[in-house]
Amino acid sequence: MPSVVGPIKINNVSSGAVVQMGDCLYIAPKVATKTMAGSGGFNTGDFVITNTGISLTNTFDPDAFDSNVAANN
């Protein structure tokens, strides 16, 4: 379904990233990573103010594989 998209700001497209605009049936990722951060860790914008008292992140991950992308290379 066609649509009109407003202003777009892309600062950086790193290796393995996907930028898709318009209709798409299937996007296959080439890279899978896991990133953990506490509260207020991934805020983006021009003027960001975060007020967090205590931030704890549980990084215990017992499984060996989360997202297998070996077949997409």
PyRosetta script that sets phi, psi and omega in degrees:
from pyrosetta import init, pose_from_sequence

init()
pose = pose_from_sequence("MPSVVGPIKINNVSSGAVVQMGDCLYIAPKVATKTMAGSGGFNTGDFVITNTGISLTNTFDPDAFDSNVAANN")
pose.set_psi(1, 116.1)
pose.set_omega(1, -179.5)
pose.set_phi(2, -63.9)
pose.set_psi(2, 147.9)
pose.set_omega(2, 179.1)
pose.set_phi(3, -146.7)
pose.set_psi(3, 164.9)
pose.set_omega(3, 176.6)
pose.set_phi(4, -105.1)
pose.set_psi(4, 125.1)
pose.set_omega(4, -177.9)
pose.set_phi(5, -106.1)
pose.set_psi(5, 136.8)
pose.set_omega(5, 179.7)
pose.set_phi(6, -75.0)
pose.set_psi(6, -160.9)
pose.set_omega(6, -179.2)
pose.set_phi(7, -59.9)
pose.set_psi(7, 140.7)
pose.set_omega(7, -179.6)
pose.set_phi(8, -123.3)
pose.set_psi(8, 134.1)
pose.set_omega(8, 177.4)
pose.set_phi(9, -124.5)
pose.set_psi(9, 112.5)
pose.set_omega(9, 177.7)
pose.set_phi(10, -114.5)
pose.set_psi(10, 114.1)
pose.set_omega(10, -179.2)
pose.set_phi(11, -83.7)
pose.set_psi(11, -38.7)
pose.set_omega(11, -173.6)
pose.set_phi(12, -156.1)
pose.set_psi(12, 136.2)
pose.set_omega(12, 171.9)
pose.set_phi(13, -121.9)
pose.set_psi(13, 109.0)
pose.set_omega(13, -175.4)
pose.set_phi(14, -87.5)
pose.set_psi(14, 178.4)
pose.set_omega(14, 179.7)
pose.set_phi(15, -62.4)
pose.set_psi(15, 129.5)
pose.set_omega(15, 179.8)
pose.set_phi(16, 86.1)
pose.set_psi(16, 0.8)
pose.set_omega(16, -179.2)
pose.set_phi(17, -80.8)
pose.set_psi(17, 158.7)
pose.set_omega(17, 179.1)
pose.set_phi(18, -125.6)
pose.set_psi(18, 125.5)
pose.set_omega(18, 172.4)
pose.set_phi(19, -117.7)
pose.set_psi(19, 116.5)
pose.set_omega(19, -175.9)
pose.set_phi(20, -125.6)
pose.set_psi(20, 126.3)
pose.set_omega(20, 176.1)
pose.set_phi(21, -129.0)
pose.set_psi(21, 131.0)
pose.set_omega(21, -177.7)
pose.set_phi(22, 100.4)
pose.set_psi(22, -169.8)
pose.set_omega(22, -177.1)
pose.set_phi(23, -72.2)
pose.set_psi(23, 147.0)
pose.set_omega(23, -179.3)
pose.set_phi(24, -152.7)
pose.set_psi(24, 137.1)
pose.set_omega(24, 177.0)
pose.set_phi(25, -91.3)
pose.set_psi(25, -40.5)
pose.set_omega(25, -172.2)
pose.set_phi(26, -153.4)
pose.set_psi(26, 130.3)
pose.set_omega(26, 173.5)
pose.set_phi(27, -120.9)
pose.set_psi(27, 122.1)
pose.set_omega(27, -179.4)
pose.set_phi(28, -106.4)
pose.set_psi(28, 116.2)
pose.set_omega(28, 179.6)
pose.set_phi(29, -69.1)
pose.set_psi(29, 147.7)
pose.set_omega(29, 177.5)
pose.set_phi(30, -101.7)
pose.set_psi(30, -18.0)
pose.set_omega(30, -177.3)
pose.set_phi(31, -136.1)
pose.set_psi(31, 139.2)
pose.set_omega(31, 175.3)
pose.set_phi(32, -128.3)
pose.set_psi(32, 124.8)
pose.set_omega(32, 178.6)
pose.set_phi(33, -131.4)
pose.set_psi(33, 159.6)
pose.set_omega(33, 176.4)
pose.set_phi(34, -120.8)
pose.set_psi(34, 126.6)
pose.set_omega(34, -179.3)
pose.set_phi(35, -126.0)
pose.set_psi(35, 133.0)
pose.set_omega(35, 179.8)
pose.set_phi(36, -122.4)
pose.set_psi(36, 136.2)
pose.set_omega(36, 179.0)
pose.set_phi(37, -150.3)
pose.set_psi(37, 156.0)
pose.set_omega(37, 179.7)
pose.set_phi(38, -78.6)
pose.set_psi(38, -174.9)
pose.set_omega(38, -177.8)
pose.set_phi(39, -64.2)
pose.set_psi(39, 136.2)
pose.set_omega(39, -178.2)
pose.set_phi(40, 77.9)
pose.set_psi(40, 11.2)
pose.set_omega(40, -176.0)
pose.set_phi(41, -78.5)
pose.set_psi(41, -28.9)
pose.set_omega(41, -175.1)
pose.set_phi(42, -116.5)
pose.set_psi(42, 29.5)
pose.set_omega(42, 176.8)
pose.set_phi(43, -72.5)
pose.set_psi(43, 135.3)
pose.set_omega(43, 177.3)
pose.set_phi(44, -126.6)
pose.set_psi(44, 153.0)
pose.set_omega(44, 179.4)
pose.set_phi(45, 148.7)
pose.set_psi(45, -178.9)
pose.set_omega(45, -177.9)
pose.set_phi(46, -82.0)
pose.set_psi(46, -43.0)
pose.set_omega(46, -179.3)
pose.set_phi(47, -129.7)
pose.set_psi(47, 98.7)
pose.set_omega(47, -176.4)
pose.set_phi(48, -109.5)
pose.set_psi(48, 128.4)
pose.set_omega(48, 174.7)
pose.set_phi(49, -126.7)
pose.set_psi(49, 120.2)
pose.set_omega(49, 177.0)
pose.set_phi(50, -120.9)
pose.set_psi(50, 137.8)
pose.set_omega(50, 177.8)
pose.set_phi(51, -123.4)
pose.set_psi(51, 97.4)
pose.set_omega(51, 179.5)
pose.set_phi(52, -121.2)
pose.set_psi(52, 133.4)
pose.set_omega(52, -179.9)
pose.set_phi(53, -77.8)
pose.set_psi(53, -65.1)
pose.set_omega(53, -179.3)
pose.set_phi(54, -127.4)
pose.set_psi(54, 131.4)
pose.set_omega(54, -179.5)
pose.set_phi(55, -126.6)
pose.set_psi(55, 113.9)
pose.set_omega(55, 177.6)
pose.set_phi(56, -120.6)
pose.set_psi(56, 136.2)
pose.set_omega(56, 178.7)
pose.set_phi(57, -122.0)
pose.set_psi(57, 124.3)
pose.set_omega(57, 177.8)
pose.set_phi(58, -81.7)
pose.set_psi(58, 112.2)
pose.set_omega(58, -178.5)
pose.set_phi(59, -104.3)
pose.set_psi(59, 15.5)
pose.set_omega(59, 177.9)
pose.set_phi(60, -75.7)
pose.set_psi(60, 120.0)
pose.set_omega(60, -178.0)
pose.set_phi(61, -136.1)
pose.set_psi(61, 94.1)
pose.set_omega(61, -172.6)
pose.set_phi(62, -75.6)
pose.set_psi(62, -21.4)
pose.set_omega(62, -177.2)
pose.set_phi(63, -78.1)
pose.set_psi(63, 154.2)
pose.set_omega(63, -175.0)
pose.set_phi(64, -83.6)
pose.set_psi(64, -40.3)
pose.set_omega(64, -175.4)
pose.set_phi(65, -129.1)
pose.set_psi(65, 133.9)
pose.set_omega(65, 179.7)
pose.set_phi(66, -105.3)
pose.set_psi(66, -54.5)
pose.set_omega(66, -178.7)
pose.set_phi(67, -130.8)
pose.set_psi(67, 107.9)
pose.set_omega(67, 179.9)
pose.set_phi(68, -88.5)
pose.set_psi(68, 122.3)
pose.set_omega(68, 178.8)
pose.set_phi(69, -120.8)
pose.set_psi(69, 25.1)
pose.set_omega(69, -176.9)
pose.set_phi(70, -64.0)
pose.set_psi(70, -33.9)
pose.set_omega(70, -177.7)
pose.set_phi(71, -77.5)
pose.set_psi(71, -11.1)
pose.set_omega(71, -177.1)
pose.set_phi(72, -91.8)
pose.set_psi(72, 1.2)
pose.set_omega(72, -177.6)
pose.set_phi(73, -81.1)
pose.dump_pdb("model.pdb")
